[in-house]
Amino acid sequence: MTSNISQAYPYSSESEVERAAAIAAAVAAHEDLDASLAAETLPLDAADRWWTYHHAGCGGTLHVAGYARDRHAVVVACDRCGKTALR
């Protein structure tokens, strides 16, 4: 197994309410995150639960923030460092 196994597979899941609250808190804590997500994402479909991922870089949790505008992926945002990634 590779060393980035924790980044490649879901870590856990969270409800839509938990996901929205985590993204709102991350946006509030990182000033450029809101503009970045607005530029990179499309709105999510209605769902009861969403995957979360472990961010090995800082130890935070990556939460689904939206669908990628120009790729077949979801954009995730880290609650600890504010970085975004595709999953």
PDB file with SEQRES, HELIX, SHEET and CRYST1 records, atoms N, CA, C and O in Angstrom:
SEQRES   1 A   87  MET THR SER ASN ILE SER GLN ALA TYR PRO TYR SER SER          
SEQRES   2 A   87  GLU SER GLU VAL GLU ARG ALA ALA ALA ILE ALA ALA ALA          
SEQRES   3 A   87  VAL ALA ALA HIS GLU ASP LEU ASP ALA SER LEU ALA ALA          
SEQRES   4 A   87  GLU THR LEU PRO LEU ASP ALA ALA ASP ARG TRP TRP THR          
SEQRES   5 A   87  TYR HIS HIS ALA GLY CYS GLY GLY THR LEU HIS VAL ALA          
SEQRES   6 A   87  GLY TYR ALA ARG ASP ARG HIS ALA VAL VAL VAL ALA CYS          
SEQRES   7 A   87  ASP ARG CYS GLY LYS THR ALA LEU ARG                          
HELIX    1 AA1 ILE A    5  ALA A    8  1                                   4    
HELIX    2 AA2 GLU A   16  ALA A   29  1                                  14    
HELIX    3 AA3 LEU A   33  GLU A   40  1                                   8    
SHEET    1 AA1 4 SER A  12  SER A  15  0                                        
SHEET    2 AA1 4 ARG A  49  HIS A  54 -1                                        
SHEET    3 AA1 4 THR A  61  ALA A  68 -1                                        
SHEET    4 AA1 4 THR A  41  LEU A  42 -1                                        
SHEET    1 AA2 3 THR A  61  ALA A  68  0                                        
SHEET    2 AA2 3 VAL A  74  CYS A  78 -1                                        
SHEET    3 AA2 3 THR A  84  LEU A  86 -1                                        
CRYST1    1.000    1.000    1.000  90.00  90.00  90.00 P 1           1          
ATOM      1  N   MET A   1       0.831  -1.182   0.000  1.00  0.00           N  
ATOM      2  CA  MET A   1       0.000   0.000   0.000  1.00  0.00           C  
ATOM      3  C   MET A   1       0.873   1.241   0.000  1.00  0.00           C  
ATOM      4  O   MET A   1       1.972   1.255   0.554  1.00  0.00           O  
ATOM      5  N   THR A   2       0.356   2.279  -0.634  1.00  0.00           N  
ATOM      6  CA  THR A   2       1.104   3.526  -0.669  1.00  0.00           C  
ATOM      7  C   THR A   2       0.905   4.307   0.622  1.00  0.00           C  
ATOM      8  O   THR A   2       0.007   4.010   1.410  1.00  0.00           O  
ATOM      9  N   SER A   3       1.742   5.294   0.826  1.00  0.00           N  
ATOM     10  CA  SER A   3       1.667   6.072   2.053  1.00  0.00           C  
ATOM     11  C   SER A   3       0.495   7.044   2.061  1.00  0.00           C  
ATOM     12  O   SER A   3       0.120   7.541   3.123  1.00  0.00           O  
ATOM     13  N   ASN A   4      -0.090   7.324   0.903  1.00  0.00           N  
ATOM     14  CA  ASN A   4      -1.214   8.260   0.885  1.00  0.00           C  
ATOM     15  C   ASN A   4      -2.560   7.545   0.888  1.00  0.00           C  
ATOM     16  O   ASN A   4      -3.558   8.100   0.427  1.00  0.00           O  
ATOM     17  N   ILE A   5      -2.595   6.345   1.392  1.00  0.00           N  
ATOM     18  CA  ILE A   5      -3.830   5.566   1.429  1.00  0.00           C  
ATOM     19  C   ILE A   5      -4.929   6.320   2.172  1.00  0.00           C  
ATOM     20  O   ILE A   5      -6.101   6.197   1.815  1.00  0.00           O  
ATOM     21  N   SER A   6      -4.578   7.098   3.197  1.00  0.00           N  
ATOM     22  CA  SER A   6      -5.593   7.817   3.954  1.00  0.00           C  
ATOM     23  C   SER A   6      -6.227   8.930   3.140  1.00  0.00           C  
ATOM     24  O   SER A   6      -7.333   9.368   3.456  1.00  0.00           O  
ATOM     25  N   GLN A   7      -5.559   9.395   2.109  1.00  0.00           N  
ATOM     26  CA  GLN A   7      -6.121  10.447   1.270  1.00  0.00           C  
ATOM     27  C   GLN A   7      -6.951   9.880   0.127  1.00  0.00           C  
ATOM     28  O   GLN A   7      -7.746  10.607  -0.468  1.00  0.00           O  
ATOM     29  N   ALA A   8      -6.788   8.614  -0.191  1.00  0.00           N  
ATOM     30  CA  ALA A   8      -7.433   8.042  -1.358  1.00  0.00           C  
ATOM     31  C   ALA A   8      -8.798   7.425  -1.044  1.00  0.00           C  
ATOM     32  O   ALA A   8      -9.620   7.280  -1.949  1.00  0.00           O  
ATOM     33  N   TYR A   9      -9.053   7.070   0.177  1.00  0.00           N  
ATOM     34  CA  TYR A   9     -10.288   6.390   0.518  1.00  0.00           C  
ATOM     35  C   TYR A   9     -11.061   7.181   1.569  1.00  0.00           C  
ATOM     36  O   TYR A   9     -10.454   7.878   2.382  1.00  0.00           O  
ATOM     37  N   PRO A  10     -12.391   7.084   1.566  1.00  0.00           N  
ATOM     38  CA  PRO A  10     -13.176   7.802   2.573  1.00  0.00           C  
ATOM     39  C   PRO A  10     -12.734   7.441   3.987  1.00  0.00           C  
ATOM     40  O   PRO A  10     -12.357   6.306   4.278  1.00  0.00           O  
ATOM     41  N   TYR A  11     -12.793   8.435   4.841  1.00  0.00           N  
ATOM     42  CA  TYR A  11     -12.391   8.298   6.230  1.00  0.00           C  
ATOM     43  C   TYR A  11     -13.607   7.984   7.097  1.00  0.00           C  
ATOM     44  O   TYR A  11     -13.555   7.123   7.975  1.00  0.00           O  
ATOM     45  N   SER A  12     -14.683   8.687   6.839  1.00  0.00           N  
ATOM     46  CA  SER A  12     -15.904   8.543   7.609  1.00  0.00           C  
ATOM     47  C   SER A  12     -17.023   9.181   6.789  1.00  0.00           C  
ATOM     48  O   SER A  12     -16.838   9.476   5.609  1.00  0.00           O  
ATOM     49  N   SER A  13     -18.152   9.387   7.396  1.00  0.00           N  
ATOM     50  CA  SER A  13     -19.224  10.118   6.718  1.00  0.00           C  
ATOM     51  C   SER A  13     -19.868  11.064   7.715  1.00  0.00           C  
ATOM     52  O   SER A  13     -19.695  10.937   8.927  1.00  0.00           O  
ATOM     53  N   GLU A  14     -20.620  12.023   7.170  1.00  0.00           N  
ATOM     54  CA  GLU A  14     -21.292  13.002   8.011  1.00  0.00           C  
ATOM     55  C   GLU A  14     -22.619  13.370   7.360  1.00  0.00           C  
ATOM     56  O   GLU A  14     -22.799  13.216   6.152  1.00  0.00           O  
ATOM     57  N   SER A  15     -23.531  13.853   8.170  1.00  0.00           N  
ATOM     58  CA  SER A  15     -24.833  14.261   7.642  1.00  0.00           C  
ATOM     59  C   SER A  15     -24.679  15.561   6.856  1.00  0.00           C  
ATOM     60  O   SER A  15     -23.655  16.238   6.948  1.00  0.00           O  
ATOM     61  N   GLU A  16     -25.701  15.895   6.088  1.00  0.00           N  
ATOM     62  CA  GLU A  16     -25.695  17.144   5.328  1.00  0.00           C  
ATOM     63  C   GLU A  16     -25.552  18.348   6.264  1.00  0.00           C  
ATOM     64  O   GLU A  16     -24.836  19.298   5.947  1.00  0.00           O  
ATOM     65  N   VAL A  17     -26.223  18.310   7.401  1.00  0.00           N  
ATOM     66  CA  VAL A  17     -26.137  19.408   8.371  1.00  0.00           C  
ATOM     67  C   VAL A  17     -24.712  19.540   8.901  1.00  0.00           C  
ATOM     68  O   VAL A  17     -24.188  20.650   8.995  1.00  0.00           O  
ATOM     69  N   GLU A  18     -24.083  18.423   9.245  1.00  0.00           N  
ATOM     70  CA  GLU A  18     -22.695  18.451   9.734  1.00  0.00           C  
ATOM     71  C   GLU A  18     -21.745  18.957   8.649  1.00  0.00           C  
ATOM     72  O   GLU A  18     -20.839  19.741   8.930  1.00  0.00           O  
ATOM     73  N   ARG A  19     -21.952  18.504   7.404  1.00  0.00           N  
ATOM     74  CA  ARG A  19     -21.099  18.929   6.295  1.00  0.00           C  
ATOM     75  C   ARG A  19     -21.200  20.430   6.065  1.00  0.00           C  
ATOM     76  O   ARG A  19     -20.185  21.114   5.939  1.00  0.00           O  
ATOM     77  N   ALA A  20     -22.419  20.939   6.012  1.00  0.00           N  
ATOM     78  CA  ALA A  20     -22.633  22.366   5.781  1.00  0.00           C  
ATOM     79  C   ALA A  20     -22.022  23.209   6.906  1.00  0.00           C  
ATOM     80  O   ALA A  20     -21.433  24.259   6.650  1.00  0.00           O  
ATOM     81  N   ALA A  21     -22.165  22.749   8.141  1.00  0.00           N  
ATOM     82  CA  ALA A  21     -21.593  23.477   9.273  1.00  0.00           C  
ATOM     83  C   ALA A  21     -20.065  23.464   9.220  1.00  0.00           C  
ATOM     84  O   ALA A  21     -19.432  24.476   9.518  1.00  0.00           O  
ATOM     85  N   ALA A  22     -19.471  22.342   8.849  1.00  0.00           N  
ATOM     86  CA  ALA A  22     -18.007  22.253   8.766  1.00  0.00           C  
ATOM     87  C   ALA A  22     -17.463  23.160   7.667  1.00  0.00           C  
ATOM     88  O   ALA A  22     -16.440  23.817   7.860  1.00  0.00           O  
ATOM     89  N   ILE A  23     -18.137  23.203   6.512  1.00  0.00           N  
ATOM     90  CA  ILE A  23     -17.702  24.075   5.421  1.00  0.00           C  
ATOM     91  C   ILE A  23     -17.867  25.537   5.829  1.00  0.00           C  
ATOM     92  O   ILE A  23     -16.981  26.348   5.561  1.00  0.00           O  
ATOM     93  N   ALA A  24     -18.976  25.890   6.466  1.00  0.00           N  
ATOM     94  CA  ALA A  24     -19.198  27.267   6.921  1.00  0.00           C  
ATOM     95  C   ALA A  24     -18.120  27.693   7.913  1.00  0.00           C  
ATOM     96  O   ALA A  24     -17.627  28.819   7.848  1.00  0.00           O  
ATOM     97  N   ALA A  25     -17.751  26.798   8.831  1.00  0.00           N  
ATOM     98  CA  ALA A  25     -16.703  27.110   9.809  1.00  0.00           C  
ATOM     99  C   ALA A  25     -15.345  27.267   9.130  1.00  0.00           C  
ATOM    100  O   ALA A  25     -14.569  28.150   9.495  1.00  0.00           O  
ATOM    101  N   ALA A  26     -15.053  26.417   8.147  1.00  0.00           N  
ATOM    102  CA  ALA A  26     -13.782  26.514   7.423  1.00  0.00           C  
ATOM    103  C   ALA A  26     -13.710  27.819   6.637  1.00  0.00           C  
ATOM    104  O   ALA A  26     -12.666  28.471   6.612  1.00  0.00           O  
ATOM    105  N   VAL A  27     -14.814  28.202   5.997  1.00  0.00           N  
ATOM    106  CA  VAL A  27     -14.858  29.461   5.244  1.00  0.00           C  
ATOM    107  C   VAL A  27     -14.646  30.649   6.192  1.00  0.00           C  
ATOM    108  O   VAL A  27     -13.934  31.595   5.856  1.00  0.00           O  
ATOM    109  N   ALA A  28     -15.261  30.595   7.365  1.00  0.00           N  
ATOM    110  CA  ALA A  28     -15.103  31.675   8.342  1.00  0.00           C  
ATOM    111  C   ALA A  28     -13.668  31.769   8.865  1.00  0.00           C  
ATOM    112  O   ALA A  28     -13.192  32.858   9.185  1.00  0.00           O  
ATOM    113  N   ALA A  29     -12.987  30.636   8.952  1.00  0.00           N  
ATOM    114  CA  ALA A  29     -11.633  30.605   9.509  1.00  0.00           C  
ATOM    115  C   ALA A  29     -10.541  30.925   8.487  1.00  0.00           C  
ATOM    116  O   ALA A  29      -9.425  31.273   8.872  1.00  0.00           O  
ATOM    117  N   HIS A  30     -10.842  30.813   7.204  1.00  0.00           N  
ATOM    118  CA  HIS A  30      -9.828  31.002   6.157  1.00  0.00           C  
ATOM    119  C   HIS A  30     -10.365  31.998   5.140  1.00  0.00           C  
ATOM    120  O   HIS A  30     -11.289  31.680   4.391  1.00  0.00           O  
ATOM    121  N   GLU A  31      -9.803  33.191   5.106  1.00  0.00           N  
ATOM    122  CA  GLU A  31     -10.389  34.297   4.354  1.00  0.00           C  
ATOM    123  C   GLU A  31     -10.495  34.087   2.844  1.00  0.00           C  
ATOM    124  O   GLU A  31     -11.437  34.600   2.240  1.00  0.00           O  
ATOM    125  N   ASP A  32      -9.599  33.376   2.221  1.00  0.00           N  
ATOM    126  CA  ASP A  32      -9.651  33.196   0.770  1.00  0.00           C  
ATOM    127  C   ASP A  32     -10.445  31.961   0.340  1.00  0.00           C  
ATOM    128  O   ASP A  32     -10.659  31.750  -0.854  1.00  0.00           O  
ATOM    129  N   LEU A  33     -10.876  31.161   1.286  1.00  0.00           N  
ATOM    130  CA  LEU A  33     -11.552  29.913   0.954  1.00  0.00           C  
ATOM    131  C   LEU A  33     -12.891  30.139   0.259  1.00  0.00           C  
ATOM    132  O   LEU A  33     -13.224  29.408  -0.674  1.00  0.00           O  
ATOM    133  N   ASP A  34     -13.652  31.115   0.683  1.00  0.00           N  
ATOM    134  CA  ASP A  34     -14.960  31.381   0.087  1.00  0.00           C  
ATOM    135  C   ASP A  34     -14.832  31.709  -1.403  1.00  0.00           C  
ATOM    136  O   ASP A  34     -15.582  31.172  -2.218  1.00  0.00           O  
ATOM    137  N   ALA A  35     -13.900  32.574  -1.763  1.00  0.00           N  
ATOM    138  CA  ALA A  35     -13.689  32.936  -3.167  1.00  0.00           C  
ATOM    139  C   ALA A  35     -13.190  31.738  -3.971  1.00  0.00           C  
ATOM    140  O   ALA A  35     -13.593  31.543  -5.118  1.00  0.00           O  
ATOM    141  N   SER A  36     -12.328  30.950  -3.377  1.00  0.00           N  
ATOM    142  CA  SER A  36     -11.799  29.764  -4.048  1.00  0.00           C  
ATOM    143  C   SER A  36     -12.904  28.758  -4.334  1.00  0.00           C  
ATOM    144  O   SER A  36     -12.979  28.219  -5.438  1.00  0.00           O  
ATOM    145  N   LEU A  37     -13.758  28.502  -3.361  1.00  0.00           N  
ATOM    146  CA  LEU A  37     -14.855  27.551  -3.550  1.00  0.00           C  
ATOM    147  C   LEU A  37     -15.864  28.072  -4.568  1.00  0.00           C  
ATOM    148  O   LEU A  37     -16.399  27.294  -5.358  1.00  0.00           O  
ATOM    149  N   ALA A  38     -16.131  29.376  -4.560  1.00  0.00           N  
ATOM    150  CA  ALA A  38     -17.063  29.954  -5.531  1.00  0.00           C  
ATOM    151  C   ALA A  38     -16.538  29.786  -6.952  1.00  0.00           C  
ATOM    152  O   ALA A  38     -17.320  29.563  -7.876  1.00  0.00           O  
ATOM    153  N   ALA A  39     -15.237  29.888  -7.136  1.00  0.00           N  
ATOM    154  CA  ALA A  39     -14.637  29.769  -8.463  1.00  0.00           C  
ATOM    155  C   ALA A  39     -14.510  28.315  -8.917  1.00  0.00           C  
ATOM    156  O   ALA A  39     -14.579  28.040 -10.115  1.00  0.00           O  
ATOM    157  N   GLU A  40     -14.326  27.387  -7.987  1.00  0.00           N  
ATOM    158  CA  GLU A  40     -14.021  25.996  -8.317  1.00  0.00           C  
ATOM    159  C   GLU A  40     -15.217  25.050  -8.321  1.00  0.00           C  
ATOM    160  O   GLU A  40     -15.141  23.977  -8.919  1.00  0.00           O  
ATOM    161  N   THR A  41     -16.326  25.422  -7.664  1.00  0.00           N  
ATOM    162  CA  THR A  41     -17.383  24.438  -7.430  1.00  0.00           C  
ATOM    163  C   THR A  41     -18.733  24.813  -8.000  1.00  0.00           C  
ATOM    164  O   THR A  41     -19.030  25.980  -8.254  1.00  0.00           O  
ATOM    165  N   LEU A  42     -19.537  23.785  -8.192  1.00  0.00           N  
ATOM    166  CA  LEU A  42     -20.959  23.889  -8.514  1.00  0.00           C  
ATOM    167  C   LEU A  42     -21.727  23.336  -7.316  1.00  0.00           C  
ATOM    168  O   LEU A  42     -21.170  22.546  -6.554  1.00  0.00           O  
ATOM    169  N   PRO A  43     -22.985  23.724  -7.128  1.00  0.00           N  
ATOM    170  CA  PRO A  43     -23.754  23.243  -5.971  1.00  0.00           C  
ATOM    171  C   PRO A  43     -23.904  21.716  -5.961  1.00  0.00           C  
ATOM    172  O   PRO A  43     -23.897  21.058  -7.001  1.00  0.00           O  
ATOM    173  N   LEU A  44     -24.035  21.199  -4.770  1.00  0.00           N  
ATOM    174  CA  LEU A  44     -24.231  19.760  -4.575  1.00  0.00           C  
ATOM    175  C   LEU A  44     -25.692  19.382  -4.758  1.00  0.00           C  
ATOM    176  O   LEU A  44     -26.583  20.212  -4.579  1.00  0.00           O  
ATOM    177  N   ASP A  45     -25.932  18.134  -5.112  1.00  0.00           N  
ATOM    178  CA  ASP A  45     -27.288  17.584  -5.131  1.00  0.00           C  
ATOM    179  C   ASP A  45     -27.718  17.333  -3.684  1.00  0.00           C  
ATOM    180  O   ASP A  45     -26.888  17.285  -2.776  1.00  0.00           O  
ATOM    181  N   ALA A  46     -28.998  17.177  -3.491  1.00  0.00           N  
ATOM    182  CA  ALA A  46     -29.500  16.836  -2.159  1.00  0.00           C  
ATOM    183  C   ALA A  46     -29.040  15.429  -1.789  1.00  0.00           C  
ATOM    184  O   ALA A  46     -29.186  14.496  -2.579  1.00  0.00           O  
ATOM    185  N   ALA A  47     -28.493  15.282  -0.609  1.00  0.00           N  
ATOM    186  CA  ALA A  47     -28.062  13.970  -0.113  1.00  0.00           C  
ATOM    187  C   ALA A  47     -28.139  13.972   1.405  1.00  0.00           C  
ATOM    188  O   ALA A  47     -28.006  15.016   2.042  1.00  0.00           O  
ATOM    189  N   ASP A  48     -28.354  12.802   1.975  1.00  0.00           N  
ATOM    190  CA  ASP A  48     -28.441  12.687   3.430  1.00  0.00           C  
ATOM    191  C   ASP A  48     -27.071  12.639   4.083  1.00  0.00           C  
ATOM    192  O   ASP A  48     -26.876  13.174   5.175  1.00  0.00           O  
ATOM    193  N   ARG A  49     -26.107  11.985   3.402  1.00  0.00           N  
ATOM    194  CA  ARG A  49     -24.778  11.805   3.979  1.00  0.00           C  
ATOM    195  C   ARG A  49     -23.721  12.062   2.923  1.00  0.00           C  
ATOM    196  O   ARG A  49     -23.957  11.879   1.729  1.00  0.00           O  
ATOM    197  N   TRP A  50     -22.538  12.496   3.385  1.00  0.00           N  
ATOM    198  CA  TRP A  50     -21.395  12.761   2.515  1.00  0.00           C  
ATOM    199  C   TRP A  50     -20.152  12.156   3.142  1.00  0.00           C  
ATOM    200  O   TRP A  50     -20.036  12.083   4.366  1.00  0.00           O  
ATOM    201  N   TRP A  51     -19.219  11.720   2.296  1.00  0.00           N  
ATOM    202  CA  TRP A  51     -17.953  11.183   2.786  1.00  0.00           C  
ATOM    203  C   TRP A  51     -17.065  12.297   3.312  1.00  0.00           C  
ATOM    204  O   TRP A  51     -17.137  13.437   2.854  1.00  0.00           O  
ATOM    205  N   THR A  52     -16.235  11.955   4.269  1.00  0.00           N  
ATOM    206  CA  THR A  52     -15.147  12.824   4.705  1.00  0.00           C  
ATOM    207  C   THR A  52     -13.853  12.062   4.469  1.00  0.00           C  
ATOM    208  O   THR A  52     -13.858  10.837   4.355  1.00  0.00           O  
ATOM    209  N   TYR A  53     -12.751  12.785   4.397  1.00  0.00           N  
ATOM    210  CA  TYR A  53     -11.439  12.194   4.138  1.00  0.00           C  
ATOM    211  C   TYR A  53     -10.445  12.768   5.129  1.00  0.00           C  
ATOM    212  O   TYR A  53     -10.582  13.912   5.562  1.00  0.00           O  
ATOM    213  N   HIS A  54      -9.456  11.986   5.483  1.00  0.00           N  
ATOM    214  CA  HIS A  54      -8.385  12.450   6.359  1.00  0.00           C  
ATOM    215  C   HIS A  54      -7.376  13.221   5.514  1.00  0.00           C  
ATOM    216  O   HIS A  54      -6.963  12.748   4.455  1.00  0.00           O  
ATOM    217  N   HIS A  55      -6.979  14.404   5.976  1.00  0.00           N  
ATOM    218  CA  HIS A  55      -5.961  15.197   5.277  1.00  0.00           C  
ATOM    219  C   HIS A  55      -4.624  14.954   5.965  1.00  0.00           C  
ATOM    220  O   HIS A  55      -4.334  15.541   7.008  1.00  0.00           O  
ATOM    221  N   ALA A  56      -3.821  14.092   5.378  1.00  0.00           N  
ATOM    222  CA  ALA A  56      -2.544  13.713   5.977  1.00  0.00           C  
ATOM    223  C   ALA A  56      -1.582  14.899   6.086  1.00  0.00           C  
ATOM    224  O   ALA A  56      -0.699  14.893   6.943  1.00  0.00           O  
ATOM    225  N   GLY A  57      -1.737  15.898   5.245  1.00  0.00           N  
ATOM    226  CA  GLY A  57      -0.844  17.052   5.267  1.00  0.00           C  
ATOM    227  C   GLY A  57      -0.865  17.802   6.586  1.00  0.00           C  
ATOM    228  O   GLY A  57       0.187  18.182   7.099  1.00  0.00           O  
ATOM    229  N   CYS A  58      -2.051  18.019   7.142  1.00  0.00           N  
ATOM    230  CA  CYS A  58      -2.144  18.781   8.392  1.00  0.00           C  
ATOM    231  C   CYS A  58      -2.895  18.034   9.493  1.00  0.00           C  
ATOM    232  O   CYS A  58      -2.952  18.498  10.632  1.00  0.00           O  
ATOM    233  N   GLY A  59      -3.465  16.888   9.157  1.00  0.00           N  
ATOM    234  CA  GLY A  59      -4.206  16.114  10.148  1.00  0.00           C  
ATOM    235  C   GLY A  59      -5.665  16.507  10.281  1.00  0.00           C  
ATOM    236  O   GLY A  59      -6.375  15.968  11.130  1.00  0.00           O  
ATOM    237  N   GLY A  60      -6.128  17.447   9.450  1.00  0.00           N  
ATOM    238  CA  GLY A  60      -7.518  17.875   9.480  1.00  0.00           C  
ATOM    239  C   GLY A  60      -8.420  16.896   8.752  1.00  0.00           C  
ATOM    240  O   GLY A  60      -7.995  15.806   8.368  1.00  0.00           O  
ATOM    241  N   THR A  61      -9.662  17.295   8.569  1.00  0.00           N  
ATOM    242  CA  THR A  61     -10.635  16.491   7.851  1.00  0.00           C  
ATOM    243  C   THR A  61     -11.079  17.244   6.613  1.00  0.00           C  
ATOM    244  O   THR A  61     -11.367  18.439   6.674  1.00  0.00           O  
ATOM    245  N   LEU A  62     -11.136  16.542   5.486  1.00  0.00           N  
ATOM    246  CA  LEU A  62     -11.601  17.115   4.232  1.00  0.00           C  
ATOM    247  C   LEU A  62     -13.100  16.864   4.108  1.00  0.00           C  
ATOM    248  O   LEU A  62     -13.558  15.723   4.177  1.00  0.00           O  
ATOM    249  N   HIS A  63     -13.858  17.947   3.922  1.00  0.00           N  
ATOM    250  CA  HIS A  63     -15.313  17.876   3.810  1.00  0.00           C  
ATOM    251  C   HIS A  63     -15.714  18.239   2.380  1.00  0.00           C  
ATOM    252  O   HIS A  63     -15.099  19.111   1.767  1.00  0.00           O  
ATOM    253  N   VAL A  64     -16.734  17.579   1.851  1.00  0.00           N  
ATOM    254  CA  VAL A  64     -17.208  17.872   0.500  1.00  0.00           C  
ATOM    255  C   VAL A  64     -17.776  19.288   0.468  1.00  0.00           C  
ATOM    256  O   VAL A  64     -18.626  19.651   1.281  1.00  0.00           O  
ATOM    257  N   ALA A  65     -17.281  20.095  -0.505  1.00  0.00           N  
ATOM    258  CA  ALA A  65     -17.715  21.487  -0.615  1.00  0.00           C  
ATOM    259  C   ALA A  65     -18.557  21.738  -1.858  1.00  0.00           C  
ATOM    260  O   ALA A  65     -19.308  22.713  -1.901  1.00  0.00           O  
ATOM    261  N   GLY A  66     -18.451  20.883  -2.868  1.00  0.00           N  
ATOM    262  CA  GLY A  66     -19.230  21.057  -4.090  1.00  0.00           C  
ATOM    263  C   GLY A  66     -18.673  20.186  -5.199  1.00  0.00           C  
ATOM    264  O   GLY A  66     -17.652  19.519  -5.029  1.00  0.00           O  
ATOM    265  N   TYR A  67     -19.358  20.197  -6.343  1.00  0.00           N  
ATOM    266  CA  TYR A  67     -18.861  19.478  -7.512  1.00  0.00           C  
ATOM    267  C   TYR A  67     -17.857  20.355  -8.250  1.00  0.00           C  
ATOM    268  O   TYR A  67     -18.035  21.570  -8.334  1.00  0.00           O  
ATOM    269  N   ALA A  68     -16.818  19.751  -8.779  1.00  0.00           N  
ATOM    270  CA  ALA A  68     -15.819  20.489  -9.547  1.00  0.00           C  
ATOM    271  C   ALA A  68     -16.461  21.011 -10.832  1.00  0.00           C  
ATOM    272  O   ALA A  68     -17.244  20.313 -11.477  1.00  0.00           O  
ATOM    273  N   ARG A  69     -16.118  22.244 -11.191  1.00  0.00           N  
ATOM    274  CA  ARG A  69     -16.695  22.870 -12.386  1.00  0.00           C  
ATOM    275  C   ARG A  69     -16.276  22.171 -13.672  1.00  0.00           C  
ATOM    276  O   ARG A  69     -17.100  21.979 -14.566  1.00  0.00           O  
ATOM    277  N   ASP A  70     -15.014  21.792 -13.776  1.00  0.00           N  
ATOM    278  CA  ASP A  70     -14.523  21.275 -15.052  1.00  0.00           C  
ATOM    279  C   ASP A  70     -13.913  19.878 -14.964  1.00  0.00           C  
ATOM    280  O   ASP A  70     -13.156  19.479 -15.849  1.00  0.00           O  
ATOM    281  N   ARG A  71     -14.230  19.142 -13.920  1.00  0.00           N  
ATOM    282  CA  ARG A  71     -13.758  17.756 -13.782  1.00  0.00           C  
ATOM    283  C   ARG A  71     -14.874  16.911 -13.191  1.00  0.00           C  
ATOM    284  O   ARG A  71     -15.804  17.432 -12.575  1.00  0.00           O  
ATOM    285  N   HIS A  72     -14.772  15.626 -13.381  1.00  0.00           N  
ATOM    286  CA  HIS A  72     -15.754  14.702 -12.803  1.00  0.00           C  
ATOM    287  C   HIS A  72     -15.265  14.318 -11.410  1.00  0.00           C  
ATOM    288  O   HIS A  72     -14.685  13.249 -11.218  1.00  0.00           O  
ATOM    289  N   ALA A  73     -15.503  15.196 -10.448  1.00  0.00           N  
ATOM    290  CA  ALA A  73     -15.013  14.986  -9.083  1.00  0.00           C  
ATOM    291  C   ALA A  73     -15.760  15.910  -8.137  1.00  0.00           C  
ATOM    292  O   ALA A  73     -16.480  16.813  -8.563  1.00  0.00           O  
ATOM    293  N   VAL A  74     -15.576  15.670  -6.854  1.00  0.00           N  
ATOM    294  CA  VAL A  74     -16.052  16.623  -5.857  1.00  0.00           C  
ATOM    295  C   VAL A  74     -14.852  17.400  -5.344  1.00  0.00           C  
ATOM    296  O   VAL A  74     -13.733  16.889  -5.296  1.00  0.00           O  
ATOM    297  N   VAL A  75     -15.106  18.633  -4.965  1.00  0.00           N  
ATOM    298  CA  VAL A  75     -14.081  19.466  -4.340  1.00  0.00           C  
ATOM    299  C   VAL A  75     -14.269  19.333  -2.838  1.00  0.00           C  
ATOM    300  O   VAL A  75     -15.385  19.445  -2.330  1.00  0.00           O  
ATOM    301  N   VAL A  76     -13.179  19.094  -2.139  1.00  0.00           N  
ATOM    302  CA  VAL A  76     -13.217  18.999  -0.689  1.00  0.00           C  
ATOM    303  C   VAL A  76     -12.377  20.128  -0.109  1.00  0.00           C  
ATOM    304  O   VAL A  76     -11.432  20.601  -0.741  1.00  0.00           O  
ATOM    305  N   ALA A  77     -12.728  20.552   1.092  1.00  0.00           N  
ATOM    306  CA  ALA A  77     -11.991  21.608   1.783  1.00  0.00           C  
ATOM    307  C   ALA A  77     -11.604  21.113   3.167  1.00  0.00           C  
ATOM    308  O   ALA A  77     -12.387  20.447   3.845  1.00  0.00           O  
ATOM    309  N   CYS A  78     -10.394  21.447   3.573  1.00  0.00           N  
ATOM    310  CA  CYS A  78      -9.892  21.027   4.883  1.00  0.00           C  
ATOM    311  C   CYS A  78     -10.374  21.973   5.964  1.00  0.00           C  
ATOM    312  O   CYS A  78     -10.278  23.192   5.826  1.00  0.00           O  
ATOM    313  N   ASP A  79     -10.890  21.408   7.033  1.00  0.00           N  
ATOM    314  CA  ASP A  79     -11.385  22.233   8.146  1.00  0.00           C  
ATOM    315  C   ASP A  79     -10.253  22.831   8.976  1.00  0.00           C  
ATOM    316  O   ASP A  79     -10.479  23.785   9.720  1.00  0.00           O  
ATOM    317  N   ARG A  80      -9.053  22.295   8.867  1.00  0.00           N  
ATOM    318  CA  ARG A  80      -7.946  22.780   9.670  1.00  0.00           C  
ATOM    319  C   ARG A  80      -7.082  23.803   8.939  1.00  0.00           C  
ATOM    320  O   ARG A  80      -6.771  24.854   9.501  1.00  0.00           O  
ATOM    321  N   CYS A  81      -6.683  23.516   7.684  1.00  0.00           N  
ATOM    322  CA  CYS A  81      -5.764  24.419   6.975  1.00  0.00           C  
ATOM    323  C   CYS A  81      -6.425  25.207   5.849  1.00  0.00           C  
ATOM    324  O   CYS A  81      -5.826  26.155   5.340  1.00  0.00           O  
ATOM    325  N   GLY A  82      -7.649  24.841   5.443  1.00  0.00           N  
ATOM    326  CA  GLY A  82      -8.355  25.568   4.414  1.00  0.00           C  
ATOM    327  C   GLY A  82      -7.983  25.215   2.987  1.00  0.00           C  
ATOM    328  O   GLY A  82      -8.486  25.849   2.059  1.00  0.00           O  
ATOM    329  N   LYS A  83      -7.124  24.232   2.772  1.00  0.00           N  
ATOM    330  CA  LYS A  83      -6.753  23.841   1.413  1.00  0.00           C  
ATOM    331  C   LYS A  83      -7.896  23.059   0.766  1.00  0.00           C  
ATOM    332  O   LYS A  83      -8.697  22.417   1.445  1.00  0.00           O  
ATOM    333  N   THR A  84      -7.947  23.130  -0.568  1.00  0.00           N  
ATOM    334  CA  THR A  84      -8.942  22.382  -1.318  1.00  0.00           C  
ATOM    335  C   THR A  84      -8.263  21.310  -2.142  1.00  0.00           C  
ATOM    336  O   THR A  84      -7.068  21.393  -2.428  1.00  0.00           O  
ATOM    337  N   ALA A  85      -9.036  20.298  -2.523  1.00  0.00           N  
ATOM    338  CA  ALA A  85      -8.505  19.198  -3.339  1.00  0.00           C  
ATOM    339  C   ALA A  85      -9.687  18.567  -4.070  1.00  0.00           C  
ATOM    340  O   ALA A  85     -10.846  18.812  -3.735  1.00  0.00           O  
ATOM    341  N   LEU A  86      -9.374  17.755  -5.066  1.00  0.00           N  
ATOM    342  CA  LEU A  86     -10.398  16.995  -5.778  1.00  0.00           C  
ATOM    343  C   LEU A  86     -10.438  15.567  -5.252  1.00  0.00           C  
ATOM    344  O   LEU A  86      -9.399  15.002  -4.910  1.00  0.00           O  
ATOM    345  N   ARG A  87     -11.608  14.988  -5.188  1.00  0.00           N  
ATOM    346  CA  ARG A  87     -11.765  13.594  -4.793  1.00  0.00           C  
ATOM    347  C   ARG A  87     -12.703  12.918  -5.759  1.00  0.00           C  
ATOM    348  O   ARG A  87     -12.983  11.727  -5.618  1.00  0.00           O  
TER     349      ARG A  87                                                      
END                                                                             
